């Protein structure tokens, strides 16, 4: 089993920045793919970014968000810059074996989520 704890969310003005963290424990492995997803009110959960041996991003966040990982700390980060009101959502980190995927159904391990609110 892998346990994930998300943190770093908050309230920020449009154009601002936040850095989310996801700390992994349990049967963790540096070979796990780690992903970030988000769910806005009334919408389905959506892919944001993921990283394994390479990183991938949703088109809506390319150039603004950066995913990274520190395997010595079993932690993955999501640096979010130039935030927009439409980035408001609960952000979840997730983990899976093998390469990363945009499909949330392929990730068996999930954090509890952290709220990001961007005001206009």
VENURCOR-V92462 format. One record per run of one state. SS is the DSSP state (~ for helix, > for strand, _ for the rest). FROM is the first residue (numbers start at 0). TO is the last residue. Records with the same first field share a line. If there is no record, write none. Layout:
SS: FROM-TO, FROM-TO
//
This chain:
_: 0-0, 7-8, 13-16, 26-31, 39-44, 51-53, 57-63, 70-73, 80-83, 87-87, 96-102, 106-107, 110-112, 119-119
>: 1-6, 9-12, 17-25, 32-38, 45-50, 54-56, 64-69, 74-79, 88-95, 108-109, 113-118
~: 84-86, 103-105
//
